[in-house]
Amino acid sequence: MNLTNKLRQFLPQQNRATPSPNPPADLDLVLQGQEVFTPFGACYVVQKNLPLQKKHGFWRIGNGLEVESHNLKVLGQEPPEDFKVEDALFLDTETTGLSGGTGTYAFLIGTGRFISTHFVVKQFLMRDYNEELAVLYLVDQELQKTDTVISFNGKTFDLPLLHTRFTISRLSFQGAQNHHHLDLLHMARKLWRKKLESCSLNSLEANILGINRTNDIPGFEIPGRYFQFLQTRQGELLQDILQHNVIDIVSMAILLYRITLTTKLSPEECDCPWEAEALAQMALSRGDHQQAISYLEAARQLCTETEQEISILHQNALIHKRQAQYDQASALWRRILMLNEDDLVAYEELAKFYEHKAKDLGAADQLTRRALAVAWQTKSPKIPALEHRLSRIERKLG
Amino acid sequence: MNVEKVLEKITNNPRFMRNITFQHTLPGQPGIYEPIPDFLAPELTELLQRKGINRLYSHQAQSLEAVQQGRNIVVVTPTASGKTLCYNLPVIQTLLENEEARALYLFPTKALAQDQVAELMAWSDELGGRIKTYTYDGDTPGDARKAIRSAGSIVVTNPDMLHSGILPHHTKWMRLFENLKYVVIDELHIYRGVFGSHVANVLRRLHRICQFYGSNPQFICTSATIANPEDHGKGLIGQPVKVIDQNGAPRGQKEILFYNPPVVNKPLGIRRSSLLEAEAVAHELIASNIPTIVFARSRLDTEVLVTYLRKSFHRIGEPVEKIRAYRGGYLPQQRRQIERDLRDGKVLGVVSTNALELGIDIGTLQAAVLTGYPGTIASTWQQLGRAGRSNEQSLAILVANSSPVNQFIIQNPDYFMDRGAESARINPNNLHILVSHLKCAAFELPFVQRELFGDVDPQEILDFLSEEMILRKVEDRWYWMSETYPAVDISLRSAATENFAIIDTTDGQRKVIGEVDRFSTPMLIHEGAIYLHESRQYHIDHLDWERQKAYARQVDVDYYTDANLAVDLKVLDVFATEDTPHVGRHWGEVMVVAKTHMYKKIKFYTHENIGWGEIALPEQEMHTTAYWFSIPNELVEPLDRDSLQSALIGSSHLLGNIASLELMCEPSDLGVTAQIRSPFTGEPTVYIYEKYPGGVGFSEQLFETHERLIRRALSIIEHCSCPSGCPSCVGPIEEVGLQGKDNSSWFLRRILDLESNQQTPSIFTPAK
């Protein structure tokens, strides 16, 4: 038996390529791009100039220009001092796999940039593996023209992947040096983590941006579709992928705008309790307690669910407590108990307040007993601590 | 009591000494020393002096010298001879000279790696924290990984992690690969057979990656005694090596005893159970406060021995906690705790499979009891060497069991003493293994036309993988074209990648208590099996084959279970054939179908069969290589069908065992089966197959040594004192029948053309 026959016997058969009955169509006709030559060979580039007035969900693409940098710092991002969205590059890759590692290739790298009257999406495609260097070279050129990269989950996925690709290709990745990088996923999570079940781009599009994709190719099908293209050269196979990538990039531009819209809302302007709550957290993290309390108050008024209201009251009480404003805090804990008479934390906090601050041992004793009753009911791990507290209070009472 | 006293006591006991077939004193030996060489950094010399080391053992000095000259080395000296200095000195020396330099340490087990890191940390502290050492394994937390990649001067890991975690992400390890000066491989002899063949390929991949980043590391290896350290080292790392095998470390006197359990059933030739005898010997030693390690041949034996020992200690009012089991199936924390208790002396007796045979530092064990011959001479010496440090007397006792190999060794101690250790063999070009690693390598970096992989030209395989659409060839390169991450599907240590989890459901809980590999699952954790863990018995209530889970419940019963394996075999291809008028022998590819149909319940202590049950599990297929021989039908005409059956069963029982001795591999690496009329040869046929897909070269070797194998088998039958067959030769008469020995002997002699059709087995009488 020769080696190849033996291999056939040893290894389970995979799906073989079924050669397409049609001769490959001209890629230019299907994808409407062009071959571009570089010092590292050729690759394929598709450019789409989208007019600013074009609608994308609730907004127009041109809204994406109305972004101010100070509204981004609020979300813990670090844009350059003189950040202008016109100078930034939106970036999104389509890859041959999601498992990572050095055998995963970025076969399509899409970029987006505002250029005067248009939002220009440029997509760099390797029509086969030997075009990777050319793609990387062109992307590096793009990156060198910008000081800020904006991605969705690029901090963990796209940029490390590009780094690996550049290292393996032995190209210096100048474009990635000294860049500011804004990751929209991180920002979106800060604002909408509690509101949405998922902060995937699809979920944000559907719930926040008013975009419903139709006939969109699911992400997990993309690698297989690309491999099929490599075997058959049928450009149609890539159309959906390129379209998917364009929507990703345009959505990113709108999402950035939508995020800054929210971050600049004053407490009075808020119309969503979750957003108001998120804004309170941000005010808190920059040390503005008064503002945080105002946002929480707005959130409480907007919210419709008791559970959320209790959570807001707790956050609010905690801020007062940390500020040593015990009277305000204890009023809030009492309010919580009116909404939920089994709230263990509220009992416990009030007991502490009466024991140590108000020095009303009788009230402390009563509240601790109530807390214990709840704790026993719910088998809470706090039981020993509460028992300890109770015996101390009773000792003090004599 | 000290070892000397205990030895005196037992050697004066005639009942004990009656069973001793061999006693040998290995004399103590003073050390051979050399001064610390001048080229060593002064701070390192000072550090050694602070530790009380003012001179080096000769092998340490030679290692340092050879590494200094830029050579790859393999240091072959016994356990506890200060091997770690042989690599730590040159590595630390280089790291002190060049802060950017990096070293990669590979240990076969995590336990060994952890010991090593602890030692290196202590060195680093003494040197002002300049040597940053980290372990990188499956337990390393995510946030620590980044620091290790960029800052670790010494990265300590295992071949599995290099294979699945480091090489496929080599760009993240750029700093390591660009500056890699040394690769240290400890316990080189462990990398043999299937595991070694895999690791050789992982090292081929490492070479590729180093080449890509422009480094060319030197290899420093250590090994237990093997016959071919130079060849094996070269085969594994793919470069020439210099062997340093003159041991300069002093050693204490060691008494070696071979103990053959008494025959309890003369007509059947059955000896007393080696487990019971080993238990008695170990009990004597531990009760005399001699820290003792007992080696068992299997996980099952380990558990049985612990149970026996604990019960016997309980009877004399001693705490049972003094006895602990130690084996691979335990979770890491459990193992760490046992190792600590051993070092602290809270545990006096430890029962282990070969996990402790490797160089884990477990302090001052003074006696070793080997339950059964470990299968190889190298392994035996390592286990014997586990007890006793440099300047104290120690004791090692090998307790034989009834198997042919054991009986051969115990009755022929010269073979053991004179033969020397065996060769370690690998076959990195096993097609299964090679293809697996070519995939991983192509994932890591595209292959370029005419690029070699080790000494292999991979073009045909790469073309095949392109045809299968796993790779894609464009111009002169092959690229990875799949969404999958190939390394996760390839386990270096066994054919099966997935393990089955054993879940304890006692009292409504659900706790994972251990794991069993897929191939062992039908044997060990079928429904109805009694699975032993930490001396507790668990009844397997339910086996979920799909989800790879076995649900167990703690029970207290007086039996254990033993499953029977049935094997069917089909010839696919013949690589070589040699026909003589009396025998046709072959070597080729086969498909083995294994199925377990039933299990027996065997009562503790009496070992009687008290019941059985069916096992309904899917059969397992394996494509592998085999050696087989057949005898022309007309030559066996004097045998009726039953006698022929008996001759085949008896001969295969014996040959399977003897083959492992001949090959110097583990008996479990081979399977044996016979067909009274093989569909392939049309004749009575005996097959010996390799239990790894594709094989690692054993069958070819058996094909070549065919005649010696048959002759040795025949000699064992002729020297066995049993009248008609016993476990030590052709197998128990329940299996081979009352004429089993005569039938097998006649059959083997017929093959050797020592019998004719005029003589029938019944005339044959065993030689005295």
Interface residues (C-beta under 8 A of the other chain):
Chain A: M1 L3 T4 K6 L7 R8 Q9 F10 L11 Q13 Q14 N15 R16 A17 T96 G97 L98 S99 G100 G101 T102 G103 Y105 D128 Y129 N130 H163 T164 T167 I168 P223 G224 F227 L230 Q231
Chain B: P168 H169 H170 T171 K172 M174 L431 H432 V435 A442 F443 E444 L445 P446 E460 I461 D463 F464 E467 E468 M469 I470 R472 V474 E475 R477 Y479 W480 M481 S482 E483 T484 Y485 P486 L572 D573 E589 H623 P693 G694
